[in-house]
Amino acid sequence: MKEIYFATTNKGKVNSVSSALSRYDIKVTHYPLGLPEPRSDDLKEIARDKVQFAYERIKKPCIALDSGFYIHSLKGFPKSFVNFSLDTIGIEGILRLVDGKPRDCEFRNCLAYLDQHLLDPLYFESSVEGDLSEEPRGVMKDYYWSELFLVFIPKNSNKTLAEMTFEEYRAWREERYRDSFASKFGEWFTG
């Protein structure tokens, strides 16, 4: 079994990535490290800075992940500034900004990988399209990454991620797995 280190303080991300990569016989070891958050709306740039910072400390093959949330009618807001937006205006504030506007949106993810054989990180990206609900719906669970799960309705669904049962959520995740950053990384890492 191959092992990589995942530098993050977000346990939901660790659970999700670990579960996805286990099918490739990759062990993900959580390394709870506070990472720098560069002021940029470029996910690759942020993921690069995070994985380089982590690798300098861990000195073993590691990954870092950055995610953004993009509301198309708001010119992409909040982009990579999700945590700042949630900490300041919150879910309710985000929903008020979209009131009366188209509600299509997407999550974007960028995983960066670095080890002793690479001069620069490698990147694996994916996105998930959906719509914003009119109000928060459902209940937060341990394996969720963000409060946005309360308002994000994936394409071809009528439920927010937080309204889904564990079985529904797992089935949704499995369906989109083929195009995910984790599957792209897993295939590359084991291939």
C-alpha positions in Angstrom: 0.0 0.0 0.0 1.3 3.4 -1.0 1.1 6.2 1.6 0.6 10.0 1.2 0.2 12.7 3.8 -2.7 15.1 3.6 -2.0 18.5 5.2 -5.2 20.1 6.4 -7.2 20.8 9.5 -10.5 19.9 7.7 -11.5 16.4 8.8 -14.4 16.3 6.4 -11.9 16.7 3.5 -9.6 14.0 5.0 -12.5 11.5 5.3 -13.7 12.2 1.7 -10.3 12.0 0.1 -9.2 9.0 2.1 -12.4 7.1 1.2 -11.9 7.9 -2.5 -8.2 6.9 -2.6 -8.7 3.7 -0.7 -10.0 2.1 -3.9 -6.5 2.7 -5.3 -4.8 1.1 -2.3 -3.5 4.5 -1.2 -3.3 5.2 2.5 -4.0 8.8 3.3 -2.4 9.9 6.6 -3.9 13.0 8.1 -1.3 15.6 9.0 -3.2 18.4 10.9 -1.2 21.4 9.8 -2.4 25.0 9.7 -1.6 26.0 6.1 -1.1 29.5 4.6 -4.1 30.9 2.8 -2.7 33.2 0.1 -5.0 36.0 -1.0 -5.8 34.8 -4.5 -8.8 33.6 -6.5 -6.6 31.1 -8.3 -7.1 27.7 -6.8 -3.9 26.3 -8.4 -1.8 29.1 -6.8 -3.3 28.5 -3.4 -3.0 24.7 -3.6 0.6 25.1 -4.8 1.5 27.4 -1.8 -0.2 25.0 0.6 1.5 21.8 -0.7 4.9 23.5 -0.8 4.5 24.7 2.7 3.4 21.2 3.9 6.2 19.4 2.0 8.8 21.6 3.6 7.6 20.4 7.0 6.6 16.8 6.4 9.4 15.8 3.9 7.2 13.0 2.6 4.9 12.6 -0.4 2.0 15.0 0.4 -1.2 16.5 -1.0 -3.0 19.7 -0.2 -6.4 20.7 -1.5 -8.1 24.0 -2.2 -11.7 24.4 -3.1 -13.8 27.3 -4.3 -17.5 28.0 -4.7 -18.6 29.9 -7.8 -22.0 31.6 -8.2 -22.3 32.5 -11.8 -24.8 35.4 -11.5 -22.4 37.0 -9.0 -19.5 36.9 -11.4 -18.2 33.8 -9.5 -18.4 35.2 -6.0 -17.2 34.0 -3.5 -14.6 32.0 -5.5 -11.8 30.9 -3.3 -12.9 33.2 -0.5 -15.5 30.8 0.8 -14.4 30.7 4.4 -14.1 34.5 4.6 -17.6 34.8 3.1 -19.1 32.3 5.5 -17.4 34.0 8.5 -18.6 37.4 7.5 -21.9 37.4 5.7 -22.7 33.7 6.3 -25.1 31.4 4.3 -28.0 33.8 4.8 -26.0 36.7 3.3 -24.9 34.7 0.3 -28.5 33.7 -0.3 -29.6 37.3 -0.1 -27.1 38.3 -2.7 -28.6 35.8 -5.1 -32.2 36.8 -4.4 -34.0 37.3 -7.8 -31.0 36.1 -9.8 -30.1 32.8 -11.5 -29.0 30.3 -8.8 -26.6 28.1 -10.8 -23.3 27.6 -9.2 -20.4 25.1 -8.8 -17.8 23.8 -6.5 -14.2 23.6 -8.0 -11.4 21.6 -6.4 -7.7 21.5 -7.0 -5.5 18.9 -5.4 -1.7 19.5 -5.5 0.8 16.7 -5.0 4.5 17.1 -4.2 7.3 14.6 -3.4 11.1 14.5 -3.5 11.1 13.7 -7.2 9.2 16.8 -8.3 10.5 20.3 -8.6 6.9 21.7 -8.9 3.6 20.3 -7.7 1.3 18.3 -10.0 -2.4 19.4 -10.1 -5.6 17.4 -10.3 -8.8 19.4 -10.8 -12.6 18.9 -11.0 -15.8 20.7 -10.6 -19.4 19.9 -9.5 -22.3 21.9 -10.9 -25.6 22.6 -9.2 -27.9 25.3 -7.9 -28.5 27.2 -4.7 -31.5 26.4 -2.6 -33.8 29.3 -1.5 -32.9 28.6 2.2 -30.6 26.3 4.2 -31.9 22.8 4.3 -30.8 19.7 6.0 -28.4 19.0 8.8 -24.6 19.3 9.0 -22.7 16.0 9.4 -19.1 15.1 10.3 -18.1 14.1 6.8 -19.2 17.4 5.2 -16.6 19.9 4.2 -18.6 23.1 4.4 -21.8 24.8 5.5 -22.4 25.2 1.8 -23.7 21.6 1.8 -26.9 23.1 3.4 -27.6 25.2 0.2 -26.0 23.3 -2.7 -28.3 21.2 -4.8 -26.4 19.0 -7.2 -27.5 18.8 -10.9 -30.2 16.2 -11.3 -31.3 16.3 -7.7 -33.9 18.2 -5.7 -32.2 17.9 -2.3 -29.3 19.8 -0.9 -26.3 17.7 0.0 -27.2 18.1 3.7 -30.7 16.8 3.1 -29.4 13.5 1.6 -29.3 10.4 3.7 -25.8 8.9 4.0 -26.7 6.3 1.4 -28.0 9.0 -1.0 -24.9 11.1 -0.4 -22.6 8.1 -1.0 -24.4 7.2 -4.2 -24.2 10.8 -5.5 -20.5 10.9 -4.6 -19.9 7.6 -6.3 -21.7 8.8 -9.5 -19.5 11.8 -9.8 -16.4 10.0 -8.7 -15.3 9.2 -12.2 -14.6 12.9 -13.0 -13.3 13.9 -9.6 -9.9 15.3 -8.7 -9.4 12.2 -6.4 -9.9 9.7 -9.2 -7.6 11.6 -11.5 -4.9 11.7 -8.8 -5.5 8.0 -7.9 -5.2 6.8 -11.5 -2.0 8.9 -12.0 -0.4 7.9 -8.7 -0.9 4.2 -9.1 -0.4 4.1 -12.9 
